[in-house]
Each structure stands twice: as structure tokens, then as C-alpha cells.
Amino acid sequence: MENSRIVIDGTSLTCAQVARAAREDVTVAIAAAGVRRARDAWRVAREVTETQPVYGRTTGVGANRVVDVEWEDSDAHGLRLLRSHAAGAGPLISPEIVRAMLTVRLNQIAAGGSGVEPGALQALADVLNLGLLPPVPVYGAIGTGDLTALASTALCLLGERAWLPGPDGGQERGPGYRLRSADALAFISSNAATLGEAALAVADLRKALRASTVVAALSHFAVRGSEEPYAQPVQDACPHPGQQRAAAAMRALLAFDRPAPMRIQDPYGYRAFPQVHGPALEAAAYAEEVVTREINAAAENPLVDVPGRTVWHNGNFHTAYVGLALDTARAALFQTMALAAARLGTLAEPSFTGLYPFQGETEASSGIMILEYVAHSCLADVRRLATPAALGSAVLSRGVEEHAGFSTQSARASTDAVAAYRLGLGCELVAAVRALRMHGRAPSGGPLRSAWDMAGAVLDPRIEDRPLDTDIAAAADLLPHLARLHP
């Protein structure tokens, strides 16, 4: 059983922990080391600001970086910055993404590079533990800082902007923290919303890909496919790591039953599964590595260097790594989903199942015919969403900010692509389980038998023509549980 308490220390936050903080009933606490790093950075930031210009603290921002802020105006400067930047547009992002954003920003401040007054740590932890949500619109960031999202959060902390109403519709009260004006830019200089959504998408993607292997094995068992493509000598001949892992998982899932194959050679959906699914496994693992590194990084501008007793003006805020990693993962996801749709086609074909067309109750029944349409509708969306966000750019702020990677849009596309993928994969699961039921066959043991039992407990066994929408939804909801059975 997982601990109901997540300790934030600024160095070891994982994508899985971000997902738990965003979606589960957990308590967030702050490690003493994180508080110490934040306090030391705050002190250094104050010292340096007294002796030299510091972007955003003693100057304007963007093209206004060359404009000095007079000392008598310094208290008002930060507040003006927050008010002017809290200007997102469109619908609000989901509560779980907002909570992911708050978790990531809390961890970033604990990393000790922002110089934000350390009281912000407890304030953000209180916001999470109280279930408070700042209003954060969808539109406003392009991968070089979630300024609108965090400015809106800061105004909520200041009491200028209301937290979103609670479940009972009443107005929520905040923790009463007063963000210092000098810390305004330091607080909003972050990609926490983009990284929070990226962490959720990566965690969900890795679960979906593990579930995919289990579903593919059920389909393989249903059509009595050949296991030759997964043999170790085949994998040794072309030893890509992801391909090796995909093939090994299939061997383990199919190890308890070895029916004679029905064909000398199967279609690509089975024969090329390791070669197509492997790149998706590798891309997802790399994306998780990149996002994990980012959520534990001190990526603010300016960056407070405590050992050097100085600040550095820099470009760590640019999330090109994140956007490109997610773009690659979505392209790989489309490839492996295309194979899932192809396997679904075989499950509707009598020459593969030995059943009536579309697994119909009678020869004229439609059976699972509509599942292919649904799966290809989902596949079309994954293909659309696979367009690389990194192909765009922007020139902003009178030309001094002349590049953007659009990792924010890449994270949003990844969220939507994984959601569509799960539904399409759910169609394949419905078809595989139905074929096996109609044959009166079931895996004899191991993880594949567990998957069969779990699916059998939630999927409707009736084979007469009827709406299959609830079956698809139940199958999609089951996928995270099937992911745990992945060898």
C-alpha cells in the first residue's frame, strides 16, 4: 500500500508522485532540506539585489529589461507584474493539472534556485492540502514560462483573485500568505503547469503502453498466432532495447499456453509487434526521464547561485527538451496504435477467428463491426495530435524573446492522445475477450489468465447485437489495472 504522504524535497519528485498528488487523497509535506535551500537562495537573492541589477527584481521584464525600477517604486512593481501577467484565456484547465502544477512549483522552489521567500513553500503545501484551486485558463503559455497560470495563482495567494468555489459551491479561503512584491517574477518564472501536465501524460502513457502488451497477448491467444516473432534468437539478431523488452513480455505472457499456430506467418499486428511497440516504450521512457529531470531542476531566470553568492541570467526556462521528447512519444504512440487497430481487424475476420464475421451471433449480425470505426476514429485523433508542436516558433516582446518550443501545446496534445489511445485499445480488448468467450477458451495461467479474469468480471458476456459503448468504456477503465500485470 502506498504511503498517503508525499514529502517534497526539491530533488527527487517523480512523475508518478505528481500523478498521485494531483489525483489522490494524499498529504503533501516539505522536507527540511528543501526549506533550507529555499531560505538560503532567498537570502542570496536579497544580497545580490542590493549590489547589482537583477532582472525582474530591479528591472522590468521582457523588452523592458533595460528599464530600471526606482527603489521607491519597488513594492508596487511586483504587484503590477502579477496583475498584468494574469491574463490567460479560454476554458479552465482541469483540476488535476492545476494540482500537478502546484506540486511541481512547490518542488522547484524547494530546489533552491528561485530566491522566492521560503514561506511560499508552506503556502503552496497548504493550498494542496486544503484542496484549493486557482483559476488557470488553457491559453497563455508557449513553453517559455507559465506566466499567466502562476500569476493567477499568486493573485489568489494575495487575496486579489478568488480561489475556485469548492464542491459545495461555497467560496474557499486561502492560507493567508502574502507574496512579497520583490518575489513576483521569481514566483512566476516557471513552467510548472506545462511540466505538471507533462508528468501526468507521461505517467498515463507508460501505463497505457504496458497494458497494450497484455491486450496484444490476449488478441494473439484468441487468433492462435505464432510465437516465432518473439523468439530470443530473432530479437538477438536486431537487439533494440525496447524491441527486446516488448518481445520478452509477450513470451512471458504467452508462456502458459502453447497452442499450435494457425498460420505459418501472421500479419504485422502480431509479427511486427516488438519492432513497432519497442520504439514507443523507449520514447515514453525517455520522455519520463526528461520530465523528471525538469521537475527537479532549478530552471528559473534569474537563477540564484547560493555557493557562488550570485545570480545568473540564463535560458533554463526554455523547455525544448520536454516538447521534443513528448512530440517523439506521440509519433511512436500513433505507430503502435495503428497495429492495435490492425489486430482488431483480424478479430473481426472469420479466417482468423473461425467465427461468423464480426463475431456476430448469426452470419448476418453486425457483432463488433462498429468497434473498428470507433478505433479508427481514435486513431485519426492520435495521428492529428502527433503533429510535432516543436515545428512552430514565435518572436515576442519586441523581438528580444525570439524563440518558443511550444512544449505547453505538446503536453496538452499528449494528454489528449493518450486519452484517445486508451479508448481505441479498449476496443481491441473487448474484441479479444469476446472471441475467446465465443470459443470457450481462456488462458490457463499466469498474468494473462489474471487479465482474462479481470476483463471477464467487467465486460458484458452477451453476444447479441446491442450497443457496445459501455463495453468500450469499461475496457478503457480496466487498462491501468492490466498494466500492473505486465511482466
N, C-alpha and C positions, 0 to 999 in steps of 0.2 A: 504494500500500500504506500502511495506517495505521500510525502510529508505535506501537510496543509500550510506550511510556512516556507516562503521563498526569501532568502537572505540576499540582498543586493550589495555587492562589494566593489563594483566598477571594473572587474577584471574577468569574471567567469560566468556571465549570463549566457544562457543557451537559447536557441530558437524554441525548443520545447518548453523552457521555463517562461518565455514570453507568451507562448500559447496558453499555458496554464494560468498565468496572471491575468490574461485577457478574457478567459472563458470559464474559469472555475472559481469556486469559493475558497480562495486562499488568502492568507495574511502576508503582506509584504513588510519586511523588516530591513534595516540598514546595518551593514557591518561597521564596526568601529573604524576599521582601516579606511573605508570609503569616506566616512565623516572626516577623518584626519586629512586625507588627501584633498578633499574639498576645502577644508579650512585653510590648509597651507597655501593652496592656489589662490584663494580669496585674499589672503594677506599679501602675497607677492603681487597680485594684480593692483592692489591699492598702493603699494610701494612704488611700483613702476610708473603708475599713472601720475604720481607726484613729480617725476623727474623727466618724463619724455611723452611725446604724443602716442596715444593708443587708440587705434581705430574703434569707433563706436562709443568709446568712453569719453575721449576728449575731442573727437571729431564727429562730423556727420557720417552717413553711411552711403554705400554705392558711389555714384559720381560726386556726392557731397563729402567724400573722404578728405578733400583738400580744405574743407571749411572747419575751422576750429570752433569749438564750443566754449564760450566765455564761462569762467568759473561761476559767475553769479547766475548763469542760466543752466547750470549742470543738473540741478534737481528736476527741472522741467523737461530737459532734453530727452531723458529716457522714457518718460511718460508719453511725450509726443511721438516717439518712435513706436511704442506699443500701439498707440491709438491709430497711427497711420498705416501700420502693417497688418492690423487685424481686419483684413478686408477680403476674405475669401468669398466664393460664390457657389451657387448650386445647392443641391441637397446635402444634408449632413452625412459624414461618413459613419459607418456602423459603430455601435458602442464597443465592440471587441477591438476594433482598430484603434479607437481612442485610448482604450486601456493599454493596448500594446505600445502606443506612442508614449504614454505616461511612464510605463515601465522602462522603456529604453532611455528616455530622457533622465529619469532618476539614476539609472546605471551610468550614463555618460557623465553626469555631474560628479558622481562618486569616483569616476576615473581620474578626476583632479586636473583637468585641463581648461575648464571653462572660466574659473575665477568667480563664479556665482557664490553669493553669500551662503554658507553651509546650511542655514535654516531652511533653504529651499528643499533640501533632501527630505526632511521630516514632513514639510508641507505636501510634497508630491506623494509621499507614502501615505499620508492621511487621506489625500484625495482618492487614492486607490482603495484604501481600506474602508472608506466611507461609501464607496460606490459612486462618487461624484463624476460627472461628465461635462467638460466644457463643450460648447458648440463648435464643431470643426467642419466647415464646408469642404466639399470634394475638390473644388478647383482653387488653385492658388500656389502650387509648387511645381517645379520642373527639374528637381534633382540637385539643386544647389542650395538647399535650405528650406525647411518647412516653416517659413517665417510667419505666414498667416495663421497656421494652426497653433503655433506656440505663442504668438502674440495674443490670440484669443484666450489661450489658457492663462497667460499672465494677467490679462484683464479680469478674468474670473477670480484669480488669487487676490487681486487688488480690490475686488468688490465692485468694479465698474461694470462688469458684464455678469449676467446671471448664469449660474450652472443650469444645466438642463433639468426640467422637472423630474422628480422621482417617479417610481412605479405607481404611486398613489395619486400622481398629478400635482402634488404639493411642491413648493419651492424648496430646493435643497440649500442648506447652509454650508459654507466653506470652512476651511481650517483657520481662517483669520490671519494668514501670513501676508505681510506687506513686502512685496518685492521692491528692493531698492532701485532707484532710478538709474544709478550707475551700472547696475547689473542687467539692464534691459536687453541690450544686444547679446550679452553673454548667455542669457537665458534662452533667447530665440535662435541663436546661431547653432542650428542642429537640424539633422534630417530624421528626427525621431519618429515622425509619422510615417515617412516612407520606409524606414528601416523596420518599424513595428509591423507594418503590413507585409513587408518582405519576409520577416521572420515567420509570420502566420502562414503565408503562402508556401514557404519552403517546408515548414513542418507538415502541412497538409499534403504537399506534393510527394514527399518521401513516403508518407503513409499510403497514398493512392498507388504509388509505384510498387510498393510491397504487396498490396492487395491484388494488383494486376497479375502478378506471378501466380498467386493462388487461383484466381479466376481462370487464367490461361490453362493451368493444370487441370482444372475441372472440365474445361472445354476439350482439352486433349484426351482426357479419360473418356469423355462422352462420345467422341468420334473414333475412339480406338486408334489414336495416332501412333506414329513410330517414335521411339525414343532415341534413334540413332543420331539425330541432330544435336543431342545434348551430351553425347559420349565424351569422356575426357580426352581421348586422342584427337577428336575433332576440335576441341577447344584449345588444346596444346598447339595445334597447327596454326592458330591465329589468336594468340593469347592476350587480347584486350582485357583489362581487369573487370570492367562492367559486364562484358560478354561472359567471362568466366563465372562471375557471381550469378548471373541470370541462369546459366546452364546448370550450375551446381544446385541452385534452388529447385529447378524443375526436376532434376534427378532425385533430390531428396523427397519432393512431394509425390513423385510417382513410384517411389521405391517399394511400396507395399503391394502394388498390383502390377503385374506384367502381362497384360493380355496380348495375344498375337496381333501385330499391326494389320490393319485392313488394307493398307496400300504400301507399295514399295517406297513411295515418296509423297510427302504431304505438301499442301500449299504453303506459301511463305508465312502465313499466320502462325504456323506451328514450326516449320522448318527453319525460318529465319528469326524466330523469337529472340534468341540470345543476342544476335547481331544487331537487332533493332532496339530491344529493350535495354541492352547494356549501355549504349550511349546516354539514354535517359537517366539511368542510375548514376552514371558518372557526372552528368550535368547537374543533377539535383544535389549530389554530394558536394560538388564544387560550389554551387550556389549557397548551400548551407555554410560551408567554410568561409566564404566571403562575407556573408551577412553576419555570422558570428564574430568575425574579426572586427567588423564595423561597429556592432552594438557594444563592443567592449573597448572601443578606441576613443581617444581624446581628439576629436575631429573639429573642434571649434576654431573660429578665426575671430580675434587673435587667440593663439594657443599660449596658455600660461605655462612657463617652464620653471618649476619650483627649484630644482637643483641649480639651474643657471641664474635664478633670480631675475628673469626677464620674460618678455613675451615675444612671440614670433607671429608675424603676419604671413598667412600661408593659404594653401588650397586644399587642405584635408577635407573641407566640407564637400568637395566635388565627389559624387558617388558613381563615377563611371564604372568602377569595378562591379558594383551591385547591379546596375542596369544591364551591363553586358552579360553578366552571369545569369540573370533572370531571362534575358532575351534568348540565350542559348538553351536554357532549360525548357522554355516554351516550344522552341523549334523541335527539340528532341521529344517532348511530350506529344506533339502532333504526330510524329512518326510512329510512336508506339501505339497511339490511339487508332491510327489507321489500320494497324494489324488487328487490334481488338474488333474493329468493325468488320474486317475480313473474316475473322473467326466466327463472328455472329452470322455471317452469310453462310458459312458451312453448316452451322447448326440449324439453318432453315432448309437445307438441301437434302432430299431423300438419299442421294448416293453416299452421303456421309453419315447420316443418322439411321438409315433403314426405316424411317418413319414416313408418314404422309408429309407432303410439302408443308413447310412452315410449322411442323409438329402439330398439325391440325388434328382435331378429334375425328374428322372424316376427311376424305380426299378433297372435298370442296370447301372445307373450313379454312378460315384465314389464320387461325392459330396465332403465332408470334410474328406474322408478317409486318405489323406496324413497328415492331422493335427496331427493324433496320432503318426505317425512316427517322425514328427518334434518334438513334445512334448517329446517323449521318448528319442530322441537324446539329447535334452536339459537336460532331467532328468539324463541321463547317465553321462553327464559332471558334473552336480551338485553332483552326487554320487562320482565321481572321485575326485572332488575338496573338498569333505567333509572329506577326509583323514586328520587326525589331524597333523598339522605341528609340534606340540609340541612333537611328538614321535621321532623327530630327536634330535641330540645334536652334539657338536663339542668340540675338545680340540685344542686350538690355542696358538700362541705366546709363544712357548717353554714351554707349559704346564701351564702357570700361568692364562690363561683365559680358564677354563676347562668346560664351560657350555654355551649353547645357546638355546633359546626357539624358534627361527625361527618365531617370530611374523611378520617379514617382509614378509615371504612367506605366512603366514596365512592371512595377509592383502591383498596380491595380489590374493590369491585363493578366498577370499571373494568378491573382485571386479568382478572376472570372474564368480563366482557362481551366484551373483545377476543378472548379465547380461544374463546368460542362463535362469535363473528363469523367468525373465520378458518375454522372448520370448515364453517359454513354457506356461506361464499364458496367454499370448496373444492368443495362440491357443484356450484355453478354452473360452476366451471372444468372439472370432469370432464364435465359435460353438454355444454358448448360445444365442447370438444375432440373428444368422441365424435361429435357431429353433423357437424362438419367432416370428420372421418375417414370417416364413412359416406358423405358426399357426394364424397369425393375432392378436397376443396378445401383450400387453405391460403393465408394472406396472402402477397402477392408480395414484400413487402419492409418495411424499417423496423422499428421497435420491436415492432410486432405480429407480424411474422414471427419475430423473436427469441423472443417469448413463446411462439409456437406451437412452435418448435423445442425450447425448454426443456421445455415441457409434454409434447411428444411423446417426449422422452428418458426421462421418469419415469412416465408414465401407461400402463397396460396397454392394448394396442390391441384385445384380444378383445371381441367384442360378444355372445357367447352369455350366457345368464343365469348369473350367478355372483356371489359375494359382492363387494361394492364397497367394503368398509371400508378395505382397503389403498389403494385409489384415492383415497378421501377424504383419508386421512392424508398420502399423497404430495402431493396437490394443496395441502393446507394448508401443508405444509412448503415448498412451492415459492413461496408468496406473497411472502416477503421478497425473493426474487430477482426476481420480477416487478415488485416495487415500484421497483427500480432502472431499469426500462425506462420508467417514467412520464416523459412529455415535460416 
